[in-house]
């Protein structure tokens, strides 16, 4: 089984969490390349700002209610 690399995004997303913005991260997931109030707005802004395929997530203050799965 392949071990998934753990990435701490806390400091990166904190400025966007107060507004619950959607953020588009670069492929390396170490830089925010775009934001938006909606998922689609974040995608559109990412396409304008970069040629990379973004990693999208919603920046929220508390992730305790999120259930992640695959």
Secondary structure, 3 states (H helix, E strand, C coil): CCCCCCCCCHHHHHHHHCCCCEEEECCCCCCEEEEECCHHHHHHHHHHHCCCCCEEEECCCCCCCCCCCC
